[in-house]
């Protein structure tokens, strides 16, 4: 038995600074977890020999089903720690561009572990339907037999509101987001006993700046599976809108503008009342990466 190394083609995209390697799922990658852990590493991963940022926030393995109308994508996101995330809003937008460029379609359906989402090309980039957020304890989940949502409660010294936007989010509203030491404050909440499956931790500051009269928040997020702060977290942006509406900071969860380290996102609403995420997507570069497996 020996180790077999093969070359796997990839494309690197980012959605509002949230970076992903995209691999066609028809290309064999025997150990997807090891592939993601190796090539997403922020010190030694892909991009270390280019002018771009080293590593990525995950690998999107995409299977395109272009016989459907609109085309469908089966999306699997493997994170830098080797785990699989149910959904990623920025990743879904990157996946949509990847598929649209191959099919000339302006709308695609994306199958994720959190459900099927429609993505559409619009003037401001790509809009993806993110479903309906829930505060239900069993959907986060929360530990024990809790029946009440966790709203504005202290967890490890941080006041948070928890909501599931495809993945669990603990949202903390703060007065000055730049003063938050995320690497110190977030891990204890991310691993708190009340969150048996863990949670993302998102910090939000409401600002006075508005566009078209729309409320605006600044955001910083610490993501499980990445185990650090990211340039953007779209499920966190949706969570800010939902949580701010729930606790009365704003009248409605949409529309809301979110300013992140990596750029701007807007949360709006569909005719069905689901939240819609819109933002820009950039194709960075392409290449080949090594994938190792066992040759029997």
C-alpha positions as CSV (number, residue, x, y, z in Angstrom):
1,X,0.0,0.0,0.0
2,X,1.4,3.4,-1.0
3,X,0.4,7.0,-1.1
4,X,-0.9,8.3,-4.4
5,X,-0.7,12.0,-5.2
6,X,-2.9,13.5,-7.9
7,X,-3.3,17.1,-9.2
8,X,-6.7,18.6,-8.7
9,X,-7.8,21.8,-10.6
10,X,-9.2,24.6,-8.5
11,X,-10.5,28.1,-8.8
12,X,-10.3,30.6,-6.0
13,X,-13.1,33.1,-5.4
14,X,-14.1,35.5,-2.7
15,X,-17.5,36.9,-1.6
16,X,-17.0,40.1,0.4
17,X,-13.5,38.9,1.4
18,X,-14.7,35.4,2.4
19,X,-12.3,33.2,0.4
20,X,-13.0,29.8,-1.1
21,X,-11.3,27.2,-3.2
22,X,-13.8,25.7,-5.7
23,X,-13.2,22.1,-6.9
24,X,-15.4,20.3,-9.4
25,X,-16.8,17.4,-7.3
26,X,-16.4,15.0,-10.3
27,X,-12.6,15.3,-9.8
28,X,-11.5,12.7,-7.3
29,X,-10.2,14.0,-3.9
30,X,-9.9,10.9,-1.7
31,X,-9.6,12.8,1.6
32,X,-11.5,16.0,1.4
33,X,-10.8,16.9,5.0
34,X,-7.1,16.6,4.6
35,X,-7.2,18.5,1.3
36,X,-9.1,21.4,3.0
37,X,-6.8,21.4,6.1
38,X,-3.7,21.6,4.0
39,X,-4.6,24.1,1.3
40,X,-6.8,26.4,3.5
41,X,-4.0,27.0,6.0
42,X,-3.4,30.7,6.3
43,X,0.3,30.4,6.8
44,X,1.3,27.6,4.3
45,X,-1.8,27.1,2.1
46,X,-2.7,28.0,-1.5
47,X,-1.6,31.5,-2.6
48,X,1.7,31.5,-0.6
49,X,3.6,31.9,-3.9
50,X,1.3,34.6,-5.3
51,X,0.5,38.2,-4.4
52,X,-2.8,37.2,-2.9
53,X,-3.7,36.2,0.6
54,X,-2.5,32.8,1.7
55,X,-5.0,30.0,2.3
56,X,-8.8,30.2,2.3
57,X,-11.9,29.9,4.5
58,X,-12.9,26.6,3.1
59,X,-13.2,24.3,0.0
60,X,-16.4,24.2,-2.0
61,X,-16.9,20.9,-3.7
62,X,-19.5,21.5,-6.4
63,X,-21.4,19.1,-8.5
64,X,-23.2,20.9,-11.4
65,X,-26.4,19.4,-12.7
66,X,-27.0,21.5,-15.8
67,X,-29.8,19.3,-17.2
68,X,-32.2,21.1,-14.9
69,X,-33.7,24.5,-15.5
70,X,-32.5,26.5,-13.7
71,X,-29.3,24.5,-13.3
72,X,-28.6,22.9,-9.9
73,X,-25.5,22.7,-7.8
74,X,-24.8,20.2,-5.0
75,X,-22.6,22.2,-2.7
76,X,-20.4,20.7,0.1
77,X,-18.3,23.1,2.1
78,X,-15.3,21.6,3.9
79,X,-13.8,24.0,6.4
80,X,-10.2,24.5,7.3
81,X,-10.5,22.2,10.4
82,X,-11.8,19.4,8.1
83,X,-15.4,19.7,9.2
84,X,-18.4,20.1,6.9
85,X,-20.6,23.2,7.3
86,X,-24.3,23.0,6.5
87,X,-24.3,26.2,4.5
88,X,-22.4,29.4,3.8
89,X,-24.0,32.4,2.3
90,X,-20.9,33.9,0.8
91,X,-19.8,30.4,-0.4
92,X,-23.2,29.9,-2.0
93,X,-22.8,33.2,-3.9
94,X,-19.3,32.1,-5.1
95,X,-20.8,28.7,-6.2
96,X,-23.5,30.5,-8.1
97,X,-21.0,32.5,-10.2
98,X,-19.0,29.4,-10.9
99,X,-22.1,27.7,-12.2
100,X,-23.5,30.7,-14.0
101,X,-20.2,31.1,-15.9
102,X,-20.5,27.5,-17.1
103,X,-24.2,27.6,-18.1
104,X,-24.9,31.2,-19.1
105,X,-27.8,31.1,-16.6
106,X,-28.7,34.1,-14.4
107,X,-30.3,31.9,-11.8
108,X,-29.3,28.6,-10.2
109,X,-30.5,26.4,-7.4
110,X,-28.0,25.3,-4.7
111,X,-28.5,22.2,-2.7
112,X,-26.9,22.4,0.8
113,X,-27.3,20.5,4.0
114,X,-29.4,23.3,5.3
115,X,-31.8,23.1,2.3
116,X,-32.1,24.3,-1.3
117,X,-31.4,28.0,-2.0
118,X,-32.0,30.0,-5.1
119,X,-29.2,32.4,-6.3
120,X,-29.8,35.1,-8.9
121,X,-27.5,37.5,-10.7
122,X,-28.5,41.2,-9.9
123,X,-27.0,44.6,-10.5
124,X,-25.2,44.6,-7.1
125,X,-23.7,41.1,-7.6
126,X,-25.3,37.8,-6.5
127,X,-28.4,37.5,-4.4
128,X,-29.1,34.3,-2.6
129,X,-32.2,33.3,-0.6
130,X,-31.1,32.4,2.9
131,X,-34.4,31.0,4.2
132,X,-36.2,32.0,7.4
133,X,-34.1,32.5,10.6
134,X,-35.3,30.6,13.7
135,X,-34.8,31.3,17.4
136,X,-36.2,27.8,18.3
137,X,-33.9,26.2,21.0
138,X,-34.0,22.8,19.3
139,X,-32.9,24.2,16.0
140,X,-29.7,25.9,17.3
141,X,-29.5,23.5,19.3
142,X,-29.3,24.6,22.9
143,X,-28.3,22.2,25.7
144,X,-30.8,20.5,28.0
145,X,-34.5,20.6,27.7
146,X,-34.7,24.4,27.2
147,X,-38.0,25.5,25.6
148,X,-37.4,29.3,25.5
149,X,-35.1,31.1,23.0
150,X,-31.9,32.5,24.2
151,X,-32.4,36.3,23.8
152,X,-30.2,38.9,25.4
153,X,-28.6,36.5,27.9
154,X,-25.1,36.4,29.3
155,X,-23.0,33.5,28.0
156,X,-19.4,33.4,29.3
157,X,-19.7,37.1,30.2
158,X,-21.0,38.2,26.8
159,X,-24.6,39.3,26.2
160,X,-25.9,37.4,23.2
161,X,-29.0,36.5,21.2
162,X,-28.9,33.2,19.5
163,X,-30.5,32.4,16.1
164,X,-30.0,29.7,13.4
165,X,-29.5,31.1,9.9
166,X,-28.5,27.8,8.4
167,X,-25.8,27.5,11.1
168,X,-26.0,28.6,14.8
169,X,-25.1,32.2,15.5
170,X,-24.6,34.0,18.8
171,X,-25.0,37.7,18.1
172,X,-23.6,40.4,20.5
173,X,-24.5,44.0,20.0
174,X,-21.7,46.4,21.1
175,X,-21.1,50.1,21.3
176,X,-17.6,50.1,19.7
177,X,-16.8,47.1,17.5
178,X,-13.2,48.1,17.0
179,X,-12.5,47.8,20.7
180,X,-13.6,44.2,20.8
181,X,-10.8,41.7,21.3
182,X,-12.5,38.9,19.3
183,X,-9.7,36.3,19.8
184,X,-10.1,36.7,23.5
185,X,-13.9,37.1,23.9
186,X,-15.3,34.8,21.2
187,X,-13.7,31.3,21.8
188,X,-15.4,30.8,25.2
189,X,-18.8,31.5,23.8
190,X,-18.1,29.4,20.7
191,X,-17.4,26.4,23.0
192,X,-19.8,27.2,25.8
193,X,-21.7,24.2,27.2
194,X,-25.0,25.8,26.2
195,X,-24.1,25.2,22.6
196,X,-23.5,21.4,22.2
197,X,-22.8,21.8,18.5
198,X,-20.8,25.0,18.9
199,X,-21.7,28.3,17.4
200,X,-20.4,31.2,15.4
201,X,-20.0,34.4,17.4
202,X,-20.9,37.6,15.6
203,X,-20.4,41.2,17.0
204,X,-22.5,44.0,15.6
205,X,-22.4,47.8,16.1
206,X,-25.3,49.9,14.8
207,X,-24.1,53.1,13.0
208,X,-25.7,56.4,12.1
209,X,-24.7,56.0,8.4
210,X,-27.6,55.0,6.1
211,X,-28.1,54.5,2.4
212,X,-31.6,55.1,1.1
213,X,-32.7,55.3,4.7
214,X,-31.7,51.7,5.4
215,X,-30.3,50.8,8.9
216,X,-26.6,49.9,8.9
217,X,-24.5,47.7,11.2
218,X,-20.8,47.1,11.3
219,X,-19.9,43.4,11.8
220,X,-17.0,41.2,12.9
221,X,-17.4,37.4,13.2
222,X,-15.5,34.5,14.7
223,X,-16.4,31.3,12.9
224,X,-16.4,27.7,14.1
225,X,-14.5,25.4,11.7
226,X,-12.2,28.3,10.9
227,X,-11.6,29.0,14.6
228,X,-10.8,32.6,14.0
229,X,-12.1,35.9,12.7
230,X,-13.0,36.1,9.0
231,X,-13.3,39.0,6.6
232,X,-17.0,38.3,6.3
233,X,-19.7,35.9,7.5
234,X,-23.0,36.1,5.6
235,X,-25.0,33.8,7.9
236,X,-23.8,36.2,10.6
237,X,-25.0,39.2,8.6
238,X,-28.5,37.6,8.3
239,X,-28.3,36.8,12.0
240,X,-27.7,40.5,12.9
241,X,-30.7,41.5,10.9
242,X,-32.9,38.9,12.5
243,X,-31.6,39.5,16.1
244,X,-31.8,43.3,15.8
245,X,-35.4,43.0,14.8
246,X,-36.2,40.5,17.5
247,X,-34.9,42.7,20.3
248,X,-36.3,45.9,18.9
249,X,-33.2,47.7,17.6
250,X,-34.8,48.0,14.2
251,X,-38.4,47.7,13.1
252,X,-37.9,45.0,10.5
253,X,-35.2,42.4,9.7
254,X,-35.0,43.8,6.1
255,X,-33.7,45.8,4.5
256,X,-30.5,46.1,6.5
257,X,-27.0,47.1,5.3
258,X,-24.0,45.3,6.8
259,X,-20.4,46.7,6.7
260,X,-17.8,44.0,7.1
261,X,-14.0,44.1,7.0
262,X,-14.2,42.5,3.5
263,X,-16.9,44.8,2.1
264,X,-20.6,45.4,2.0
265,X,-23.7,43.1,2.2
266,X,-27.4,43.9,2.1
267,X,-30.2,41.9,3.7
268,X,-33.6,42.3,2.0
269,X,-36.7,40.2,1.9
270,X,-38.3,38.0,-0.8
271,X,-42.0,38.1,-1.6
272,X,-42.3,35.0,0.6
273,X,-40.8,36.7,3.6
274,X,-37.5,34.9,3.5
275,X,-34.3,36.9,3.9
276,X,-32.2,37.6,0.8
277,X,-28.4,38.2,0.9
278,X,-26.8,40.4,-1.8
279,X,-23.2,41.2,-2.4
280,X,-20.3,41.1,-4.9
281,X,-18.2,38.0,-5.9
282,X,-14.7,38.1,-7.3
283,X,-12.8,35.3,-9.2
284,X,-9.2,35.6,-8.0
285,X,-7.2,32.9,-9.8
286,X,-7.0,29.3,-10.9
287,X,-4.5,26.5,-10.5
288,X,-3.8,22.9,-9.5
289,X,-3.3,21.4,-6.1
290,X,-2.0,18.1,-4.8
291,X,-4.5,15.6,-3.4
292,X,-3.2,12.6,-1.6
293,X,-4.9,9.2,-1.2
294,X,-4.0,5.5,-0.7
295,X,-3.1,3.4,-3.7
296,X,-4.1,-0.2,-2.9
